[in-house]
Amino acid sequence: MNTPSKSLAAGLSDIFLSPSTLFSALPAHRAWTWAALALLIAVQIVAIYAFFGPMSPEWIVEQQLAVANLSGNDAEAARSTLMAMAPNIAHISAATTLVMGVLISALLALVYFLGERMLVRSRQRYGAWFAIAVWAQLPMLLNALGLIALSLMAASPDQPLAVANYASLNGLVLDLPLGHPWYSWAQAFSLFFVWSAALVAVAVRVAQPVAWGRALLLGALPYLLVFGIWAVLV
């Protein structure tokens, strides 16, 4: 049996190197979760400013119009609105990240809380699932650090918006072009989600002996719901 993490610093290391050690410690250290969430959001906001901050407003608008794939008249109608927002896109994205960082963690916890009651025998409190949901998202910290590195090393500050999710299924595997029916779906699916789902599975098995199949199904449940429904609608 692993010895639970002794400190927040150890926990931040263990979530990547020995996640069961971190999850064993969480019930006794709820405050760590808020520190981890604050760190994750802070680094993501730094990544947003590193990525969007140096971009020219004109480039941002052209990229947004290209992704939206609007017709000529619709594109021109949207251009003035987008141009007015473009200089503040980093601020808007940072504020959105702050709000969504908490909201997404809360929604993930709710899915795990309800899914647990269908898939396994354990009955953890919602607060325990919120902590698991936050810590399981820590791989996105590495994603944000990678974006900062890519932004600093880029030859030009005007990069394609797709670089923001450089670890997407589309960016790393499929390479679908803009306008393809599955482009948005594949671009939104980050391969870091697979890592997060696996971490939740580890947390489930720490709570009680559960077959890996059920644990992995519970860990993947939010992504199966979102991307499964999205796939049906494509």
Summary of the structure (lengths in Angstrom):
residues: 234
radius of gyration: 19.5
end to end distance: 45.7
largest distance: 64.0
contacts: 684
relative contact order: 0.12
helix: 78%
strand: 1%
